[in-house]
């Protein structure tokens, strides 16, 4: 196992080096440079533009820029952002990346849970109206034109119904007199979410391994108690209304992403379940007289998890790019908008730095998927 993991890490490092080289030359091949940002400014003389080019290293030969890029990447120093000067690329990414991760990981987890649960049901009830209705709805949502669907969600639930804010990250009026900044509150929300996830996960492990009677009711009670405790803590903190404002702005993008994403998981689970149901061990489990729920959950669904888990892990990795369309439609200040603005403003360090983060997460997701495969199906070790 250790030898296999080391080999995969070596392959990932080689792939990362090739990826860095391709990204650098593709981004650098676009016409113009950072001085074009100031070309239409009549108050900026030509000599000042040349000084800016020297400051950002644009006048250096391409091979020197490439070597500097590789060196900075390996040392974690992506340079200074042209469009956010004098902020560093790492600083900009550190601010935008958590917003994208929270938005898309939340939607991915919810869509995975709903998609897997519904996929099991429609596969087990094949030929019923439940399967037909769910499949048609799933295919419709999976193939829907994302920009149109996002705009319709805003028009219906934010503009007409008024249930949610119309885009952005927060309401400036609510935050006008606040004593803390948005990033501080947002990071506290992330810590709270991680703590809740750990508590629920530990409760799930304890109730599953110990085979406690009424495990579902105990787990539901732990989840409810944890949510109540977190809500009371935020209410007593004095900044609970600020956290609620961020949650309201995040709700509609999460709902939209969940509706688009869960259909793919549901259809993939259905197809994988239908293939697994034909195996001989499923027939043997039924011949033993096991209840249908046990046959479905412990024999069919567990073995149908492999492609579904792979899809889920990859969806988490590719979520780092921010879903440019979704973040642009909902004006969510994450990695998607950062990539777009960096490309439009010819901010080479920021664009390369953002792409590097996407590549690293995707490669790590490949490694995680391989390890999960071994865990879910021990036969893969051989």
C-alpha contacts under 8 A as a table, 3 or more apart, distances in Angstrom:
res1	aa1	res2	aa2	distance
1	X	4	X	5.11
1	X	5	X	6.27
1	X	381	X	7.65
2	X	5	X	5.14
2	X	6	X	6.19
3	X	6	X	5.15
3	X	7	X	6.22
4	X	7	X	5.18
4	X	8	X	6.27
5	X	8	X	5.08
5	X	9	X	6.16
5	X	367	X	7.90
6	X	9	X	5.05
6	X	10	X	6.25
7	X	10	X	5.13
7	X	11	X	6.29
8	X	11	X	5.05
8	X	12	X	6.10
8	X	367	X	6.85
9	X	12	X	4.94
9	X	13	X	6.20
9	X	367	X	7.61
10	X	13	X	5.18
10	X	14	X	6.36
11	X	14	X	5.19
11	X	15	X	6.12
12	X	15	X	5.01
12	X	16	X	5.97
12	X	363	X	6.22
12	X	364	X	7.92
13	X	16	X	4.98
13	X	17	X	6.30
14	X	17	X	5.20
14	X	18	X	6.47
15	X	18	X	5.17
15	X	19	X	6.04
16	X	19	X	4.91
16	X	20	X	6.06
16	X	359	X	7.13
16	X	360	X	7.14
16	X	363	X	7.72
17	X	20	X	5.16
17	X	21	X	6.35
18	X	21	X	5.20
18	X	22	X	6.25
19	X	22	X	5.19
19	X	23	X	6.08
19	X	359	X	7.30
20	X	23	X	5.25
20	X	24	X	6.11
20	X	70	X	7.62
20	X	356	X	6.72
21	X	24	X	5.26
21	X	25	X	6.34
21	X	66	X	7.90
22	X	25	X	5.46
22	X	26	X	6.05
23	X	26	X	5.25
23	X	27	X	6.01
23	X	352	X	6.67
23	X	355	X	7.30
24	X	27	X	5.40
24	X	28	X	5.92
24	X	66	X	7.21
24	X	69	X	7.95
24	X	352	X	6.42
25	X	28	X	4.98
25	X	29	X	5.88
26	X	29	X	5.17
26	X	30	X	7.20
27	X	30	X	5.96
27	X	348	X	6.84
27	X	351	X	7.64
27	X	352	X	7.33
28	X	31	X	7.96
28	X	348	X	7.05
32	X	35	X	7.81
32	X	36	X	6.46
32	X	346	X	7.59
33	X	36	X	5.85
33	X	58	X	7.23
33	X	346	X	6.06
34	X	37	X	5.74
34	X	38	X	7.94
34	X	53	X	7.23
34	X	58	X	7.90
34	X	82	X	6.76
34	X	345	X	7.33
34	X	346	X	5.83
34	X	347	X	6.53
35	X	38	X	5.58
35	X	39	X	6.50
35	X	49	X	5.90
35	X	50	X	7.84
35	X	52	X	6.87
35	X	53	X	6.44
36	X	39	X	4.87
36	X	40	X	7.90
37	X	40	X	7.51
37	X	345	X	6.75
38	X	41	X	5.27
38	X	44	X	7.14
38	X	49	X	7.42
39	X	42	X	7.90
39	X	44	X	7.99
41	X	44	X	5.67
42	X	45	X	7.46
44	X	48	X	6.42
44	X	49	X	7.12
45	X	48	X	5.46
45	X	49	X	6.72
46	X	49	X	5.07
46	X	50	X	6.42
47	X	50	X	5.05
47	X	51	X	6.30
48	X	51	X	4.99
48	X	52	X	6.31
49	X	52	X	5.06
49	X	53	X	6.34
50	X	53	X	4.97
50	X	54	X	6.25
51	X	54	X	5.04
51	X	55	X	6.01
52	X	55	X	4.88
52	X	56	X	6.22
53	X	56	X	5.37
53	X	57	X	6.02
53	X	58	X	5.07
53	X	59	X	6.04
54	X	57	X	5.01
54	X	58	X	6.19
54	X	59	X	5.87
54	X	60	X	7.95
55	X	58	X	7.84
56	X	82	X	7.71
57	X	60	X	5.55
57	X	65	X	7.48
58	X	65	X	8.00
60	X	64	X	6.38
60	X	65	X	6.45
61	X	64	X	5.40
61	X	65	X	6.42
62	X	65	X	5.05
62	X	66	X	6.15
63	X	66	X	4.96
63	X	67	X	6.19
64	X	67	X	5.17
64	X	68	X	6.08
65	X	68	X	5.11
65	X	69	X	5.99
66	X	69	X	4.90
66	X	70	X	6.24
67	X	70	X	5.16
67	X	71	X	6.13
68	X	71	X	5.07
68	X	72	X	5.99
69	X	72	X	5.19
69	X	73	X	6.05
69	X	78	X	7.30
70	X	73	X	5.10
70	X	74	X	6.21
71	X	74	X	5.31
71	X	75	X	6.28
72	X	75	X	5.10
72	X	76	X	5.86
72	X	77	X	4.57
72	X	78	X	5.46
72	X	79	X	7.27
73	X	76	X	4.99
73	X	77	X	5.86
73	X	78	X	5.95
74	X	77	X	7.68
77	X	89	X	7.98
77	X	90	X	7.16
78	X	88	X	7.43
78	X	89	X	5.74
78	X	90	X	6.55
78	X	349	X	6.16
78	X	350	X	7.56
78	X	353	X	6.01
79	X	88	X	5.86
79	X	89	X	5.93
79	X	90	X	7.89
79	X	349	X	6.22
80	X	84	X	7.91
80	X	85	X	6.52
80	X	86	X	6.43
80	X	87	X	6.03
80	X	88	X	4.15
80	X	89	X	5.46
80	X	349	X	6.81
80	X	350	X	7.81
81	X	84	X	5.21
81	X	85	X	5.50
81	X	86	X	6.99
81	X	87	X	6.17
81	X	88	X	5.49
81	X	89	X	5.17
81	X	347	X	6.49
81	X	348	X	7.89
81	X	349	X	5.91
81	X	350	X	5.51
82	X	85	X	5.38
82	X	86	X	7.84
82	X	347	X	5.26
82	X	348	X	7.66
82	X	349	X	7.45
82	X	350	X	7.66
83	X	342	X	7.47
83	X	345	X	6.86
83	X	347	X	6.17
84	X	87	X	5.53
84	X	88	X	7.74
84	X	92	X	7.93
85	X	88	X	7.33
87	X	91	X	6.43
87	X	92	X	6.98
88	X	91	X	5.19
88	X	92	X	6.50
89	X	92	X	5.17
89	X	93	X	6.15
89	X	349	X	6.77
89	X	350	X	5.40
89	X	353	X	6.75
90	X	93	X	5.14
90	X	94	X	5.89
90	X	353	X	7.75
91	X	94	X	5.10
91	X	95	X	6.34
92	X	95	X	5.25
92	X	96	X	6.31
93	X	96	X	5.10
93	X	97	X	5.49
93	X	335	X	7.34
93	X	353	X	7.98
93	X	354	X	6.99
94	X	97	X	5.60
94	X	98	X	7.01
95	X	98	X	6.64
95	X	99	X	7.56
95	X	183	X	7.61
96	X	99	X	5.53
96	X	100	X	6.65
96	X	333	X	6.51
96	X	334	X	4.54
96	X	335	X	5.62
96	X	338	X	7.59
97	X	100	X	5.28
97	X	101	X	6.13
97	X	320	X	7.24
97	X	334	X	6.12
97	X	335	X	5.77
98	X	101	X	4.98
98	X	102	X	5.98
98	X	334	X	7.83
99	X	102	X	5.40
99	X	103	X	6.21
99	X	333	X	7.30
99	X	334	X	5.54
100	X	103	X	5.18
100	X	104	X	6.04
100	X	319	X	7.46
100	X	320	X	6.46
100	X	322	X	5.55
100	X	333	X	7.99
100	X	334	X	4.94
100	X	335	X	6.08
100	X	336	X	7.84
101	X	104	X	5.42
101	X	105	X	5.56
101	X	319	X	7.03
101	X	320	X	6.30
101	X	322	X	7.91
102	X	105	X	5.42
102	X	106	X	5.87
102	X	190	X	7.60
103	X	106	X	5.55
103	X	107	X	6.44
103	X	250	X	6.91
103	X	253	X	7.61
103	X	254	X	6.31
104	X	107	X	5.04
104	X	108	X	5.89
104	X	254	X	7.23
104	X	257	X	7.65
104	X	316	X	7.35
104	X	319	X	5.81
104	X	320	X	7.93
104	X	322	X	7.53
105	X	108	X	4.91
105	X	109	X	6.00
105	X	316	X	6.16
105	X	319	X	7.39
106	X	109	X	5.37
106	X	110	X	6.27
106	X	254	X	7.04
107	X	110	X	5.29
107	X	111	X	5.94
107	X	254	X	5.15
107	X	255	X	7.18
107	X	257	X	5.90
107	X	258	X	5.06
107	X	261	X	7.97
108	X	111	X	5.14
108	X	112	X	5.89
108	X	257	X	7.90
108	X	258	X	6.78
108	X	261	X	7.17
108	X	262	X	7.93
108	X	312	X	7.35
108	X	315	X	7.12
108	X	316	X	6.82
109	X	112	X	5.11
109	X	113	X	6.21
110	X	113	X	5.25
110	X	114	X	6.19
110	X	258	X	6.65
110	X	262	X	7.90
111	X	114	X	5.18
111	X	115	X	5.66
111	X	258	X	4.96
111	X	259	X	7.27
111	X	261	X	5.93
111	X	262	X	4.15
111	X	263	X	7.92
111	X	265	X	7.43
112	X	115	X	5.09
112	X	116	X	5.86
112	X	261	X	8.00
112	X	262	X	6.01
112	X	265	X	6.13
112	X	312	X	6.86
113	X	116	X	5.38
113	X	117	X	6.11
114	X	117	X	5.22
114	X	118	X	6.03
114	X	262	X	6.45
114	X	266	X	7.61
115	X	118	X	5.28
115	X	119	X	5.78
115	X	262	X	4.73
115	X	263	X	6.21
115	X	264	X	7.43
115	X	265	X	4.86
115	X	266	X	3.95
115	X	267	X	7.73
115	X	269	X	7.49
116	X	119	X	4.97
116	X	120	X	6.20
116	X	265	X	6.21
116	X	266	X	5.48
116	X	269	X	5.89
116	X	308	X	8.00
117	X	120	X	5.36
117	X	121	X	6.54
117	X	266	X	7.64
118	X	121	X	5.07
118	X	122	X	6.21
118	X	266	X	6.03
119	X	122	X	5.44
119	X	123	X	6.05
119	X	265	X	7.51
119	X	266	X	4.35
119	X	267	X	6.27
119	X	268	X	7.55
119	X	269	X	4.96
119	X	270	X	4.62
119	X	273	X	7.97
120	X	123	X	5.31
120	X	124	X	6.11
120	X	266	X	8.00
120	X	269	X	6.63
120	X	270	X	6.21
120	X	273	X	6.93
120	X	296	X	7.81
120	X	301	X	7.03
121	X	124	X	5.22
121	X	125	X	6.08
122	X	125	X	5.01
122	X	126	X	5.84
122	X	130	X	6.40
122	X	131	X	4.64
122	X	134	X	7.35
122	X	270	X	6.70
123	X	126	X	5.27
123	X	131	X	7.33
123	X	270	X	4.97
123	X	271	X	7.54
123	X	273	X	6.23
123	X	274	X	6.12
124	X	296	X	7.60
125	X	128	X	5.99
125	X	130	X	7.40
125	X	131	X	6.71
126	X	131	X	6.01
127	X	131	X	6.40
127	X	132	X	7.36
128	X	131	X	5.53
128	X	132	X	6.71
129	X	132	X	5.07
129	X	133	X	6.02
130	X	133	X	5.34
130	X	134	X	5.96
131	X	134	X	5.21
131	X	135	X	5.84
132	X	135	X	5.25
132	X	136	X	6.09
133	X	136	X	5.34
133	X	137	X	6.10
134	X	137	X	5.14
134	X	138	X	5.86
135	X	138	X	4.97
135	X	139	X	6.02
135	X	267	X	7.20
136	X	139	X	5.28
136	X	140	X	6.12
137	X	140	X	5.12
137	X	141	X	6.21
137	X	263	X	7.91
138	X	141	X	5.25
138	X	142	X	5.91
138	X	262	X	7.82
138	X	263	X	4.41
138	X	264	X	7.22
138	X	266	X	7.37
138	X	267	X	7.17
139	X	142	X	5.02
139	X	143	X	6.05
139	X	263	X	6.71
139	X	264	X	7.95
140	X	143	X	5.46
140	X	144	X	5.87
141	X	144	X	5.12
141	X	259	X	6.64
141	X	260	X	5.35
141	X	263	X	6.40
142	X	260	X	5.53
142	X	261	X	6.80
142	X	263	X	5.49
142	X	264	X	6.05
144	X	149	X	6.88
144	X	260	X	7.68
145	X	148	X	5.61
145	X	149	X	6.14
146	X	149	X	5.07
146	X	150	X	6.01
146	X	260	X	7.93
146	X	325	X	7.53
146	X	326	X	7.73
147	X	150	X	5.19
147	X	151	X	6.17
147	X	325	X	6.58
147	X	326	X	7.33
147	X	329	X	7.06
148	X	151	X	5.19
148	X	152	X	6.11
149	X	152	X	5.06
149	X	153	X	6.18
149	X	256	X	7.93
150	X	153	X	5.12
150	X	154	X	6.35
150	X	256	X	6.58
150	X	326	X	7.11
150	X	329	X	6.77
150	X	330	X	7.88
151	X	154	X	5.08
151	X	155	X	6.08
151	X	329	X	7.01
152	X	155	X	4.96
152	X	156	X	5.92
153	X	156	X	5.25
153	X	157	X	5.78
153	X	158	X	7.35
153	X	252	X	7.68
153	X	256	X	7.18
154	X	157	X	5.62
154	X	158	X	4.93
154	X	159	X	6.23
154	X	166	X	6.49
154	X	167	X	7.96
154	X	252	X	7.74
155	X	158	X	5.83
155	X	159	X	4.80
155	X	160	X	6.04
156	X	159	X	6.01
156	X	160	X	5.15
156	X	161	X	6.17
157	X	160	X	6.02
157	X	161	X	4.91
157	X	162	X	5.98
157	X	163	X	5.73
157	X	164	X	6.45
158	X	161	X	5.84
158	X	162	X	4.52
158	X	163	X	5.54
158	X	164	X	4.74
158	X	165	X	5.74
158	X	166	X	5.53
159	X	162	X	5.39
159	X	166	X	6.94
162	X	165	X	7.19
164	X	248	X	6.19
164	X	249	X	6.80
164	X	251	X	7.52
164	X	252	X	6.69
165	X	248	X	6.83
165	X	249	X	5.76
166	X	249	X	7.67
166	X	330	X	7.37
167	X	249	X	6.38
167	X	329	X	7.67
167	X	330	X	4.38
167	X	331	X	5.43
167	X	332	X	6.86
168	X	171	X	7.85
168	X	249	X	6.63
168	X	330	X	6.09
168	X	331	X	4.66
168	X	332	X	5.10
168	X	333	X	7.21
169	X	246	X	6.29
169	X	249	X	5.81
169	X	250	X	7.22
169	X	331	X	7.46
169	X	332	X	5.75
169	X	333	X	6.75
170	X	175	X	7.86
170	X	245	X	6.19
170	X	246	X	5.53
170	X	249	X	6.27
171	X	174	X	5.48
171	X	175	X	6.55
171	X	245	X	7.03
172	X	175	X	5.10
172	X	176	X	5.82
173	X	176	X	5.12
174	X	177	X	7.43
174	X	178	X	7.82
174	X	242	X	7.31
174	X	245	X	7.76
175	X	178	X	5.15
175	X	242	X	7.03
178	X	181	X	7.42
180	X	184	X	6.71
180	X	185	X	7.28
181	X	184	X	5.61
181	X	185	X	6.79
182	X	185	X	5.33
182	X	186	X	6.04
183	X	186	X	4.95
183	X	187	X	6.02
184	X	187	X	5.26
184	X	188	X	6.33
185	X	188	X	5.12
185	X	189	X	6.28
185	X	239	X	7.63
185	X	242	X	7.34
185	X	243	X	6.37
186	X	189	X	5.02
186	X	190	X	6.37
186	X	243	X	7.09
186	X	246	X	7.77
187	X	190	X	4.99
187	X	191	X	6.30
188	X	191	X	5.08
188	X	192	X	6.20
189	X	192	X	5.05
189	X	193	X	6.17
189	X	243	X	7.14
190	X	193	X	5.08
190	X	194	X	6.18
191	X	194	X	5.14
191	X	195	X	6.17
192	X	195	X	5.14
192	X	196	X	6.21
192	X	230	X	7.18
193	X	196	X	5.15
193	X	197	X	6.14
194	X	197	X	5.06
194	X	198	X	6.21
195	X	198	X	5.19
195	X	199	X	6.31
196	X	199	X	5.21
196	X	200	X	6.20
196	X	226	X	6.45
196	X	227	X	7.60
197	X	200	X	5.23
197	X	201	X	5.97
198	X	201	X	5.08
198	X	202	X	6.08
199	X	202	X	5.27
199	X	203	X	6.19
199	X	226	X	7.81
200	X	203	X	5.08
200	X	204	X	6.11
200	X	219	X	7.33
200	X	222	X	6.81
200	X	223	X	6.22
201	X	204	X	5.01
201	X	205	X	6.24
202	X	205	X	5.09
202	X	206	X	6.15
203	X	206	X	5.20
203	X	207	X	6.11
203	X	219	X	6.35
203	X	222	X	7.24
204	X	207	X	5.36
204	X	208	X	5.99
204	X	219	X	6.44
205	X	208	X	5.17
205	X	209	X	5.93
206	X	209	X	5.46
206	X	210	X	5.88
207	X	210	X	5.47
207	X	211	X	5.72
207	X	212	X	5.27
207	X	215	X	5.48
207	X	218	X	7.87
207	X	219	X	7.60
208	X	211	X	5.09
208	X	212	X	6.95
208	X	215	X	7.24
211	X	215	X	7.37
212	X	215	X	5.44
214	X	217	X	5.43
214	X	218	X	6.35
215	X	218	X	5.09
215	X	219	X	6.04
216	X	219	X	5.09
216	X	220	X	6.04
217	X	220	X	5.03
217	X	221	X	6.10
218	X	221	X	5.04
218	X	222	X	6.22
219	X	222	X	5.07
219	X	223	X	6.22
220	X	223	X	5.13
220	X	224	X	6.16
221	X	224	X	5.10
221	X	225	X	6.00
222	X	225	X	5.16
222	X	226	X	6.00
223	X	226	X	5.19
223	X	227	X	6.20
224	X	227	X	5.22
224	X	228	X	6.21
225	X	228	X	5.14
225	X	229	X	6.10
226	X	229	X	5.11
226	X	230	X	6.12
227	X	230	X	5.13
227	X	231	X	6.09
228	X	231	X	5.09
228	X	232	X	6.17
229	X	232	X	5.20
229	X	233	X	6.16
230	X	233	X	5.09
230	X	234	X	6.27
231	X	234	X	5.21
231	X	235	X	6.16
232	X	235	X	5.05
232	X	236	X	6.21
233	X	236	X	5.31
233	X	237	X	6.22
234	X	237	X	5.04
234	X	238	X	7.17
234	X	239	X	6.87
234	X	240	X	4.82
235	X	238	X	6.25
235	X	239	X	7.30
235	X	240	X	5.08
235	X	241	X	7.86
236	X	240	X	7.58
237	X	240	X	6.43
238	X	241	X	7.67
239	X	242	X	5.30
239	X	243	X	6.63
240	X	243	X	5.14
240	X	244	X	6.17
241	X	244	X	4.93
241	X	245	X	6.21
242	X	245	X	5.07
242	X	246	X	6.62
243	X	246	X	5.22
243	X	247	X	6.27
244	X	247	X	4.92
244	X	248	X	6.14
245	X	248	X	5.18
245	X	249	X	6.41
246	X	249	X	5.16
246	X	250	X	6.15
247	X	250	X	5.02
247	X	251	X	5.99
248	X	251	X	5.26
248	X	252	X	7.58
249	X	252	X	6.80
249	X	253	X	7.86
250	X	253	X	5.73
250	X	254	X	6.24
251	X	254	X	5.23
251	X	255	X	6.15
252	X	255	X	5.07
252	X	256	X	6.12
253	X	256	X	5.10
253	X	257	X	6.09
253	X	326	X	7.29
253	X	330	X	6.80
254	X	257	X	5.15
254	X	258	X	5.98
255	X	258	X	5.08
255	X	259	X	6.21
256	X	259	X	5.32
256	X	260	X	6.35
257	X	260	X	5.16
257	X	261	X	5.92
257	X	326	X	7.97
258	X	261	X	5.13
258	X	262	X	5.69
259	X	262	X	5.79
259	X	263	X	7.01
260	X	263	X	6.37
260	X	264	X	7.91
261	X	264	X	5.78
261	X	265	X	7.01
262	X	265	X	5.21
262	X	266	X	6.07
263	X	266	X	5.02
263	X	267	X	6.16
264	X	267	X	5.33
264	X	268	X	6.07
265	X	268	X	5.11
265	X	269	X	5.98
265	X	308	X	6.64
265	X	311	X	7.75
265	X	312	X	7.97
266	X	269	X	5.17
266	X	270	X	6.14
267	X	270	X	5.02
267	X	271	X	6.23
268	X	271	X	5.28
268	X	272	X	6.11
268	X	307	X	7.71
268	X	308	X	6.56
269	X	272	X	5.11
269	X	273	X	5.89
269	X	304	X	6.93
269	X	305	X	7.52
269	X	308	X	6.29
270	X	273	X	5.14
270	X	274	X	6.15
271	X	274	X	5.17
271	X	275	X	6.38
272	X	275	X	5.24
272	X	276	X	6.23
272	X	304	X	5.21
272	X	305	X	7.85
272	X	307	X	7.56
273	X	276	X	5.05
273	X	277	X	6.03
273	X	300	X	6.32
273	X	301	X	6.38
273	X	304	X	5.44
274	X	277	X	5.24
274	X	278	X	7.03
275	X	278	X	5.77
275	X	279	X	7.58
276	X	279	X	5.56
276	X	282	X	7.90
276	X	300	X	5.88
276	X	303	X	7.01
276	X	304	X	6.30
277	X	282	X	6.15
277	X	300	X	6.13
278	X	282	X	7.17
278	X	283	X	7.89
279	X	282	X	5.68
279	X	283	X	7.06
280	X	283	X	5.20
280	X	284	X	6.26
281	X	284	X	4.82
281	X	285	X	6.08
281	X	299	X	7.94
282	X	285	X	5.09
282	X	286	X	6.38
282	X	295	X	6.94
282	X	299	X	6.56
282	X	300	X	6.91
283	X	286	X	5.18
283	X	287	X	6.13
284	X	287	X	4.91
284	X	288	X	6.33
285	X	288	X	5.23
285	X	289	X	6.93
285	X	290	X	6.15
285	X	295	X	6.48
285	X	299	X	7.87
286	X	289	X	5.27
286	X	290	X	5.66
286	X	291	X	7.69
286	X	292	X	7.62
286	X	295	X	6.95
287	X	290	X	7.58
290	X	294	X	6.56
290	X	295	X	6.56
291	X	294	X	5.44
291	X	295	X	6.42
292	X	295	X	5.03
292	X	296	X	6.03
293	X	296	X	5.12
293	X	297	X	6.00
294	X	297	X	5.24
294	X	298	X	5.38
294	X	299	X	7.12
295	X	298	X	5.73
295	X	299	X	5.13
295	X	300	X	6.35
296	X	299	X	5.91
296	X	300	X	5.01
296	X	301	X	5.85
297	X	300	X	6.05
297	X	301	X	4.91
297	X	302	X	6.43
298	X	301	X	6.27
298	X	302	X	5.66
299	X	302	X	5.84
299	X	303	X	6.52
300	X	303	X	5.55
300	X	304	X	6.13
301	X	304	X	4.92
301	X	305	X	6.22
302	X	305	X	5.36
303	X	306	X	6.66
303	X	376	X	7.89
303	X	377	X	7.84
304	X	307	X	7.06
304	X	308	X	7.35
305	X	308	X	5.12
305	X	309	X	5.81
305	X	376	X	7.99
306	X	309	X	5.40
306	X	310	X	6.32
306	X	373	X	6.50
306	X	376	X	7.12
307	X	310	X	5.09
307	X	311	X	6.19
308	X	311	X	5.13
308	X	312	X	6.19
309	X	312	X	4.94
309	X	313	X	6.14
309	X	369	X	7.56
310	X	313	X	5.24
310	X	314	X	6.21
310	X	369	X	5.61
311	X	314	X	5.24
311	X	315	X	6.08
312	X	315	X	5.07
312	X	316	X	6.41
313	X	316	X	5.24
313	X	317	X	6.47
313	X	365	X	5.97
313	X	368	X	7.55
313	X	369	X	6.50
314	X	317	X	5.02
314	X	318	X	6.14
314	X	362	X	6.90
314	X	365	X	5.94
314	X	366	X	7.36
314	X	369	X	7.99
315	X	318	X	5.25
315	X	319	X	5.98
316	X	319	X	5.12
316	X	320	X	7.28
316	X	365	X	7.90
317	X	320	X	5.93
317	X	358	X	7.35
317	X	361	X	5.18
317	X	362	X	4.88
317	X	364	X	7.95
317	X	365	X	5.88
318	X	321	X	5.98
318	X	322	X	7.91
318	X	358	X	6.92
318	X	361	X	7.53
318	X	362	X	6.31
319	X	322	X	5.43
319	X	323	X	6.42
320	X	323	X	7.81
320	X	335	X	6.82
320	X	357	X	7.66
320	X	358	X	5.71
320	X	361	X	7.37
321	X	324	X	7.07
321	X	335	X	5.73
321	X	336	X	5.51
321	X	339	X	7.80
321	X	354	X	7.84
321	X	355	X	7.74
321	X	358	X	5.84
322	X	326	X	7.80
322	X	327	X	6.65
322	X	334	X	6.26
322	X	335	X	4.91
322	X	336	X	4.02
322	X	337	X	7.51
323	X	326	X	5.47
323	X	327	X	6.22
323	X	336	X	5.66
324	X	327	X	5.37
324	X	328	X	5.97
324	X	335	X	7.88
324	X	336	X	4.18
324	X	337	X	6.22
324	X	339	X	7.87
324	X	340	X	7.39
325	X	328	X	5.19
325	X	329	X	6.12
325	X	336	X	7.68
326	X	329	X	5.20
326	X	330	X	6.15
326	X	332	X	7.97
327	X	330	X	5.29
327	X	331	X	5.46
327	X	332	X	4.68
327	X	333	X	6.98
327	X	334	X	6.90
327	X	336	X	5.97
327	X	337	X	6.26
328	X	331	X	4.96
328	X	332	X	6.63
328	X	336	X	7.39
328	X	337	X	6.19
329	X	332	X	7.87
331	X	337	X	7.93
332	X	337	X	7.39
333	X	336	X	7.75
333	X	337	X	6.06
333	X	338	X	7.41
334	X	337	X	5.73
334	X	338	X	6.30
335	X	338	X	4.79
335	X	339	X	6.07
335	X	354	X	7.24
336	X	339	X	5.30
336	X	340	X	6.44
337	X	340	X	5.08
337	X	341	X	6.04
338	X	341	X	5.25
338	X	342	X	5.94
338	X	351	X	7.89
338	X	354	X	7.80
339	X	342	X	5.14
339	X	343	X	6.16
339	X	350	X	7.77
339	X	351	X	5.81
339	X	354	X	6.60
339	X	355	X	7.93
340	X	343	X	5.27
340	X	344	X	6.16
341	X	344	X	5.11
341	X	345	X	5.92
342	X	345	X	5.28
342	X	346	X	5.81
342	X	347	X	4.71
342	X	348	X	7.02
342	X	350	X	6.05
342	X	351	X	5.25
343	X	346	X	5.05
343	X	347	X	6.28
343	X	348	X	7.50
343	X	351	X	6.29
344	X	347	X	7.73
347	X	350	X	5.63
347	X	351	X	6.13
348	X	351	X	5.17
348	X	352	X	5.99
349	X	352	X	5.27
349	X	353	X	5.92
350	X	353	X	5.03
350	X	354	X	6.02
351	X	354	X	5.23
351	X	355	X	6.20
352	X	355	X	5.11
352	X	356	X	6.04
353	X	356	X	5.07
353	X	357	X	6.43
354	X	357	X	5.27
354	X	358	X	6.47
355	X	358	X	5.04
355	X	359	X	6.18
356	X	359	X	5.05
356	X	360	X	6.13
357	X	360	X	5.16
357	X	361	X	6.23
358	X	361	X	5.33
358	X	362	X	6.24
359	X	362	X	5.16
359	X	363	X	6.19
360	X	363	X	5.24
360	X	364	X	6.12
361	X	364	X	5.10
361	X	365	X	6.04
362	X	365	X	4.98
362	X	366	X	6.43
363	X	366	X	5.11
363	X	367	X	6.59
364	X	367	X	5.11
364	X	368	X	6.16
365	X	368	X	4.94
365	X	369	X	6.00
366	X	369	X	5.12
366	X	370	X	6.33
367	X	370	X	5.19
367	X	371	X	6.36
368	X	371	X	5.18
368	X	372	X	6.10
369	X	372	X	5.05
369	X	373	X	6.10
370	X	373	X	5.10
370	X	374	X	6.55
371	X	374	X	5.22
371	X	375	X	6.37
372	X	375	X	4.93
372	X	376	X	6.02
373	X	376	X	5.22
373	X	377	X	5.83
373	X	378	X	7.89
373	X	380	X	7.20
374	X	377	X	5.27
374	X	378	X	5.25
374	X	379	X	7.43
374	X	380	X	5.62
374	X	381	X	6.14
375	X	378	X	6.05
377	X	380	X	6.04
378	X	381	X	5.74
378	X	382	X	7.96
379	X	382	X	5.79
